[in-house]
Amino acid sequence: MLALFLETRLPSSASDHPLCDPPLVSAGNPPEYRHGQDHMKMPGLSRISAKLQRLQPRRRPIGLVLLYHRIAAPATDPQLLAVTPERFAGQIRHLSSRFEMVSLHELANRMPNARRGSRMIAVTFDDGYADNLSQAKPILESCKVPATVFVATGALATGSAFWWDELEQLLLHPSRLPSSLTLEIDGEVFQWEAGGDVDYTNEDFASHRKWNVLQNDDPTRRHGLYRTLCRRLKPMTEESRRRALCDLRAWAALTYDRRSQSQMLTKEDLRLLVDGPWVEVGAHTASHQVLANLSLAEQRAEIASSKQCLEAIVRRPVRTFAYPYGTKTDYSGDTATLVKEQGFALACSNYPEAVTRTSDVYQLPRFVVRNWTEERFGRTLDAWWCGREGDEHGDC
């Protein structure tokens, strides 16, 4: 998944920003020199270094890999995973008219010798939501745009929702919750008080349904609990997370219809998805855990089992892989080696960079697409192509 914004808050001040310059040397203290570092802590030096880096030749991009999750219009979308079908259609039309639309395989194959001025785009989806078949595929087919859908195979048999979707359903939809929560998470006791937010009415839901985790504020204590539990649950093992969710369900005393709420692809859906020339499936592990937190043996099992499961269903080789969550702290170089050893031809990460001739095919960068209008999507693509940051917020 991506990249989900499970732990992300916008910087609240300049000092919170990771790119902020270090403090200036105070009066009376000499500049600090450190052996083995390529910079010195001297007044203004980091600013000069940043300007010099901008003057250096930038590797010329030859393509972009785009990352979607859902093509739907859910009532609420705290992780900003959904693009409406109407806006997705506009985005795909925009891409088709201005770029060369290619599959991941074609992008990787042409990458080392791509000609000057290449403007290739590859489209991908993470996780395996059912709307990738019902909503995205018809649009892709009508525009003749290839795409890869990376599927976490654990939900195929049961239709179980991803944990972030279930957490949303438990906390951010109308219900009445107990006034306090005591939850054991990996041996630590976590406590929470509802205060005035025991009842979450239809009116409350309507007022806050556009809230998302990129916003600094938490309009209710429930939203704060959702944010905190996302941060706690993401790094956990699948078994520990399952126990925590089971305890949360019992505490909330809510009946949760997993099949109706999760809207995940089924085995038959997968066969329909790959029927035709435009969509292929890739592996995304079995249980969508942070691979960097697992042993190498556990990582190998997650990677290999997802490949074997998908190949048994679609009856064709599965040669592409995407790391769950996908940031550079969610997997390691050893993980990439394991992916290569399992016979994958390429793998996708989730950090925002353009693809160049020298990109690592086992760590292809991707840009997450939000629910943007076609005009805003076009401006964001231009920014990405030129090496500038786009705007994460959607629905404008």
C-alpha positions as CSV (number, residue, x, y, z in Angstrom):
1,M,0.0,0.0,0.0
2,L,0.8,1.8,0.0
3,A,2.1,4.5,0.6
4,L,-0.4,4.9,3.2
5,F,-0.1,8.0,5.4
6,L,-0.3,6.0,8.5
7,E,2.2,8.0,10.5
8,T,2.4,11.2,8.6
9,R,1.6,14.7,9.9
10,L,2.5,17.8,8.1
11,P,5.3,19.7,9.7
12,S,3.9,22.1,12.3
13,S,7.0,24.3,12.3
14,A,10.2,24.8,10.4
15,S,12.1,22.9,13.1
16,D,9.9,19.9,12.5
17,H,10.7,19.8,8.8
18,P,13.4,17.2,7.9
19,L,14.9,19.5,5.3
20,C,15.3,22.4,7.7
21,D,18.8,23.8,8.0
22,P,20.7,23.2,11.3
23,P,20.9,26.0,13.8
24,L,23.7,28.6,13.2
25,V,26.8,28.3,15.4
26,S,26.2,30.4,18.5
27,A,28.5,33.3,19.4
28,G,31.6,32.2,21.1
29,N,31.5,28.6,19.8
30,P,33.9,27.7,17.0
31,P,32.6,25.9,13.9
32,E,32.4,22.1,14.4
33,Y,34.4,19.9,12.1
34,R,33.8,16.2,12.0
35,H,36.1,13.7,10.4
36,G,34.4,11.6,7.7
37,Q,31.5,14.0,7.0
38,D,31.2,15.7,3.7
39,H,30.0,19.0,5.3
40,M,31.0,21.2,8.2
41,K,28.5,22.9,10.6
42,M,29.3,26.5,9.6
43,P,26.9,29.4,9.2
44,G,25.0,29.2,6.0
45,L,27.0,26.3,4.6
46,S,24.0,24.0,4.3
47,R,22.2,26.6,2.2
48,I,25.2,27.0,-0.1
49,S,25.5,23.2,-0.4
50,A,21.8,23.0,-1.3
51,K,22.2,25.7,-4.0
52,L,25.3,23.9,-5.4
53,Q,23.3,20.6,-5.6
54,R,20.6,22.3,-7.6
55,L,23.2,23.6,-10.1
56,Q,24.5,20.1,-10.7
57,P,23.1,18.3,-13.8
58,R,20.0,16.3,-12.9
59,R,19.6,12.8,-14.2
60,R,17.2,13.2,-17.1
61,P,13.9,11.4,-16.4
62,I,12.7,9.0,-19.0
63,G,9.4,7.9,-17.3
64,L,7.1,8.0,-14.3
65,V,5.4,5.2,-12.5
66,L,2.1,6.2,-11.0
67,L,0.5,4.5,-8.0
68,Y,-3.3,4.2,-7.4
69,H,-5.2,2.2,-4.8
70,R,-8.9,2.6,-5.2
71,I,-11.2,3.9,-8.0
72,A,-14.3,4.7,-6.0
73,A,-16.2,7.5,-4.2
74,P,-16.3,6.3,-0.6
75,A,-18.2,8.3,2.0
76,T,-15.0,8.9,3.8
77,D,-11.3,8.4,2.8
78,P,-9.0,9.2,5.7
79,Q,-6.0,7.7,4.0
80,L,-6.6,9.5,0.7
81,L,-6.6,6.2,-1.3
82,A,-9.5,6.8,-3.6
83,V,-9.9,8.5,-6.9
84,T,-13.4,8.8,-8.2
85,P,-14.2,7.0,-11.5
86,E,-14.9,10.3,-13.2
87,R,-11.6,11.9,-12.2
88,F,-9.7,8.7,-13.0
89,A,-11.1,8.7,-16.5
90,G,-10.0,12.3,-16.9
91,Q,-6.5,11.5,-15.6
92,I,-6.2,8.6,-18.0
93,R,-7.4,10.6,-20.9
94,H,-4.8,13.3,-20.0
95,L,-2.0,10.7,-19.8
96,S,-3.0,9.1,-23.1
97,S,-2.9,12.3,-25.0
98,R,0.4,13.6,-23.7
99,F,2.6,10.6,-22.8
100,E,3.6,7.2,-24.1
101,M,1.7,4.7,-22.0
102,V,3.7,1.5,-21.4
103,S,3.6,-1.5,-19.1
104,L,6.1,-1.9,-16.3
105,H,7.9,-4.5,-18.2
106,E,8.3,-2.3,-21.3
107,L,9.5,0.6,-19.1
108,A,12.1,-1.6,-17.4
109,N,13.3,-3.2,-20.7
110,R,13.7,0.2,-22.4
111,M,15.1,2.0,-19.4
112,P,18.8,1.5,-20.0
113,N,18.8,2.6,-23.6
114,A,15.8,5.0,-23.6
115,R,16.2,7.7,-26.1
116,R,16.6,11.4,-25.2
117,G,13.2,12.9,-24.7
118,S,11.4,9.7,-23.7
119,R,8.1,10.4,-21.9
120,M,6.9,7.0,-20.7
121,I,4.2,6.5,-18.1
122,A,3.3,3.2,-16.3
123,V,0.2,2.8,-14.2
124,T,0.0,0.6,-11.1
125,F,-2.5,-0.2,-8.4
126,D,-1.7,-1.5,-4.9
127,D,-3.5,-3.9,-2.5
128,G,-6.2,-5.5,-4.6
129,Y,-9.5,-3.6,-4.2
130,A,-12.5,-4.9,-6.2
131,D,-13.0,-1.6,-7.8
132,N,-9.8,-2.1,-9.8
133,L,-11.9,-4.6,-11.8
134,S,-15.3,-2.9,-11.8
135,Q,-14.2,0.7,-12.3
136,A,-10.6,1.0,-13.4
137,K,-10.4,-1.8,-15.9
138,P,-13.1,-0.6,-18.3
139,I,-11.5,2.9,-18.4
140,L,-8.1,1.4,-19.0
141,E,-9.4,-0.8,-21.8
142,S,-11.3,2.1,-23.5
143,C,-8.1,4.2,-23.6
144,K,-5.8,1.2,-24.3
145,V,-3.7,1.8,-21.3
146,P,-1.7,-1.1,-19.7
147,A,-1.6,-1.4,-15.9
148,T,-0.3,-3.7,-13.2
149,V,-2.4,-4.5,-10.1
150,F,-0.4,-5.6,-7.1
151,V,-2.4,-7.9,-4.9
152,A,-1.9,-8.9,-1.3
153,T,-3.1,-12.5,-1.4
154,G,-4.2,-13.0,2.3
155,A,-7.6,-11.5,1.7
156,L,-8.4,-13.6,-1.4
157,A,-10.0,-16.5,0.4
158,T,-11.8,-14.6,3.2
159,G,-12.5,-11.2,1.7
160,S,-11.1,-9.7,4.9
161,A,-10.6,-6.0,4.9
162,F,-7.2,-4.4,5.4
163,W,-6.7,-3.3,8.9
164,W,-6.8,0.4,8.1
165,D,-10.2,0.0,6.5
166,E,-11.5,-1.9,9.5
167,L,-10.1,0.6,11.9
168,E,-11.9,3.4,9.9
169,Q,-15.2,1.4,10.1
170,L,-14.9,0.9,13.9
171,L,-13.9,4.5,14.8
172,L,-14.9,6.9,12.2
173,H,-18.4,5.8,11.2
174,P,-21.6,6.5,13.3
175,S,-21.7,4.4,16.4
176,R,-21.7,4.5,20.2
177,L,-18.5,3.4,21.9
178,P,-17.6,2.6,25.5
179,S,-16.2,5.6,27.4
180,S,-12.7,4.2,27.8
181,L,-10.4,1.7,26.1
182,T,-7.6,-0.4,27.6
183,L,-5.8,-2.4,24.9
184,E,-2.6,-4.5,25.1
185,I,-0.4,-4.0,22.1
186,D,2.7,-6.1,22.0
187,G,3.0,-6.3,25.7
188,E,2.3,-2.6,26.3
189,V,-0.9,-1.3,27.8
190,F,-2.6,1.4,25.8
191,Q,-5.4,3.5,27.3
192,W,-7.8,6.0,25.8
193,E,-10.7,8.1,27.1
194,A,-13.6,9.0,24.8
195,G,-14.5,12.2,26.7
196,G,-17.5,13.7,24.8
197,D,-17.1,11.5,21.8
198,V,-18.8,8.3,23.0
199,D,-21.6,9.0,20.5
200,Y,-20.7,9.7,16.9
201,T,-23.9,10.6,15.1
202,N,-24.8,10.8,11.5
203,E,-24.4,14.6,11.8
204,D,-20.9,14.2,13.2
205,F,-20.0,11.8,10.4
206,A,-21.3,14.3,7.8
207,S,-19.3,17.1,9.3
208,H,-16.0,15.3,9.4
209,R,-16.2,12.8,6.6
210,K,-13.6,14.7,4.5
211,W,-11.0,14.6,7.3
212,N,-7.8,12.9,6.4
213,V,-4.5,12.0,8.1
214,L,-2.5,14.7,6.3
215,Q,-4.4,17.3,8.2
216,N,-2.8,18.5,11.5
217,D,-6.0,18.7,13.5
218,D,-8.1,15.8,15.0
219,P,-11.7,17.1,15.1
220,T,-12.7,14.5,17.7
221,R,-11.0,12.2,20.1
222,R,-12.0,9.3,17.8
223,H,-9.9,10.8,15.0
224,G,-6.9,11.1,17.4
225,L,-7.4,7.4,18.4
226,Y,-7.6,6.4,14.7
227,R,-4.3,8.2,14.0
228,T,-2.6,6.8,17.1
229,L,-3.7,3.2,16.4
230,C,-2.6,3.5,12.8
231,R,0.8,4.4,14.0
232,R,0.8,1.5,16.5
233,L,-0.6,-1.2,14.2
234,K,1.4,-0.6,11.1
235,P,4.8,-2.1,12.3
236,M,3.2,-5.1,14.1
237,T,3.3,-8.6,13.0
238,E,0.2,-10.0,11.4
239,E,-0.6,-12.2,14.4
240,S,-0.2,-9.4,16.9
241,R,-2.2,-7.1,14.8
242,R,-5.0,-9.6,14.4
243,R,-5.2,-10.0,18.2
244,A,-5.4,-6.2,18.7
245,L,-8.2,-5.9,16.1
246,C,-10.1,-8.8,17.7
247,D,-9.9,-7.0,21.0
248,L,-11.0,-3.7,19.4
249,R,-14.0,-5.4,17.9
250,A,-15.0,-6.9,21.2
251,W,-14.6,-3.5,22.9
252,A,-16.6,-1.7,20.3
253,A,-19.3,-4.4,20.3
254,L,-19.9,-3.8,16.6
255,T,-21.0,-6.4,14.1
256,Y,-18.6,-6.0,11.2
257,D,-19.5,-7.6,7.9
258,R,-16.1,-8.1,6.4
259,R,-17.2,-9.2,2.9
260,S,-19.5,-6.2,2.4
261,Q,-17.1,-3.6,3.9
262,S,-13.8,-4.7,2.5
263,Q,-14.6,-4.7,-1.2
264,M,-11.6,-6.8,-2.0
265,L,-10.9,-8.8,-5.2
266,T,-11.8,-12.5,-5.1
267,K,-10.1,-15.3,-7.0
268,E,-12.7,-15.1,-9.8
269,D,-12.3,-11.4,-9.9
270,L,-8.6,-11.9,-10.5
271,R,-9.2,-14.2,-13.5
272,L,-11.5,-11.5,-15.0
273,L,-9.0,-8.8,-14.2
274,V,-6.3,-10.4,-16.3
275,D,-8.6,-11.5,-19.1
276,G,-7.4,-9.4,-22.0
277,P,-4.2,-7.6,-23.0
278,W,-4.3,-4.5,-20.7
279,V,-4.1,-5.6,-17.0
280,E,-1.6,-7.9,-15.3
281,V,-1.4,-8.8,-11.7
282,G,1.7,-8.6,-9.5
283,A,2.5,-9.8,-6.0
284,H,2.3,-7.7,-2.9
285,T,3.1,-10.3,-0.2
286,A,0.5,-12.4,1.6
287,S,-0.3,-10.3,4.7
288,H,0.9,-6.8,3.8
289,Q,3.4,-6.5,6.6
290,V,6.4,-4.2,6.9
291,L,9.0,-6.6,5.5
292,A,11.9,-4.8,7.1
293,N,10.5,-5.9,10.5
294,L,10.5,-9.6,9.6
295,S,13.3,-12.1,9.5
296,L,14.8,-13.0,6.1
297,A,13.0,-16.4,6.3
298,E,9.7,-14.7,7.1
299,Q,10.2,-12.2,4.3
300,R,11.0,-15.0,1.8
301,A,7.8,-16.9,2.8
302,E,5.7,-13.7,2.4
303,I,7.2,-13.0,-1.0
304,A,7.2,-16.5,-2.4
305,S,3.7,-17.5,-1.1
306,S,2.1,-14.5,-2.7
307,K,3.7,-15.3,-6.1
308,Q,2.7,-19.0,-5.9
309,C,-0.9,-18.1,-4.9
310,L,-1.4,-15.7,-7.7
311,E,0.1,-18.0,-10.4
312,A,-2.2,-20.8,-9.3
313,I,-5.2,-18.5,-9.7
314,V,-4.4,-16.7,-13.0
315,R,-2.4,-19.6,-14.5
316,R,0.4,-17.5,-15.8
317,P,3.7,-16.3,-14.5
318,V,3.7,-13.4,-12.0
319,R,6.9,-11.4,-12.6
320,T,6.3,-8.1,-10.8
321,F,6.3,-7.2,-7.1
322,A,5.6,-4.2,-5.0
323,Y,6.8,-3.7,-1.4
324,P,4.0,-3.1,1.1
325,Y,3.9,0.5,2.2
326,G,7.1,0.8,0.1
327,T,9.1,3.6,1.7
328,K,12.9,3.1,2.1
329,T,12.4,2.1,5.7
330,D,9.7,-0.5,4.9
331,Y,12.1,-2.9,3.2
332,S,15.9,-3.4,2.8
333,G,18.5,-4.3,0.3
334,D,18.2,-7.9,1.5
335,T,14.5,-7.7,0.7
336,A,15.2,-6.7,-2.8
337,T,17.7,-9.5,-3.2
338,L,15.0,-12.0,-2.0
339,V,12.6,-10.6,-4.6
340,K,15.1,-11.1,-7.3
341,E,15.9,-14.7,-6.1
342,Q,12.2,-15.6,-6.3
343,G,12.2,-14.9,-10.0
344,F,10.6,-11.5,-10.2
345,A,11.8,-9.3,-13.1
346,L,11.2,-6.0,-11.3
347,A,9.8,-4.5,-8.1
348,C,8.2,-1.2,-7.2
349,S,8.8,1.0,-4.2
350,N,6.9,4.0,-3.0
351,Y,9.1,7.0,-2.9
352,P,8.5,10.0,-5.2
353,E,11.1,10.1,-8.0
354,A,11.1,9.9,-11.7
355,V,12.6,6.9,-13.5
356,T,16.0,7.4,-15.2
357,R,18.2,5.2,-17.2
358,T,20.1,4.2,-14.1
359,S,17.1,3.5,-11.8
360,D,17.2,0.1,-10.0
361,V,14.6,-2.2,-11.5
362,Y,14.1,-3.8,-8.1
363,Q,13.4,-0.4,-6.5
364,L,11.4,1.5,-9.1
365,P,10.1,4.7,-7.6
366,R,6.4,5.7,-7.8
367,F,4.3,8.8,-7.4
368,V,1.0,8.4,-5.5
369,V,-2.0,9.9,-7.4
370,R,-4.8,11.6,-5.4
371,N,-8.3,12.6,-6.3
372,W,-7.3,15.5,-8.5
373,T,-9.1,17.3,-11.3
374,E,-7.6,16.8,-14.7
375,E,-6.1,20.3,-14.6
376,R,-4.5,19.8,-11.3
377,F,-3.3,16.4,-12.2
378,G,-1.6,17.9,-15.3
379,R,0.2,20.5,-13.2
380,T,1.3,17.9,-10.7
381,L,2.7,15.7,-13.5
382,D,4.7,18.6,-14.9
383,A,6.1,19.3,-11.4
384,W,7.1,15.6,-11.0
385,W,8.7,15.5,-14.4
386,C,10.8,18.6,-13.6
387,G,11.9,17.2,-10.2
388,R,9.6,19.4,-8.1
389,E,7.3,18.2,-5.4
390,G,3.6,18.0,-6.2
391,D,0.7,18.6,-3.9
392,E,-0.5,15.6,-1.9
393,H,-3.9,17.0,-1.0
394,G,-6.7,16.0,-3.3
395,D,-10.3,16.9,-4.2
396,C,-9.7,20.4,-5.5
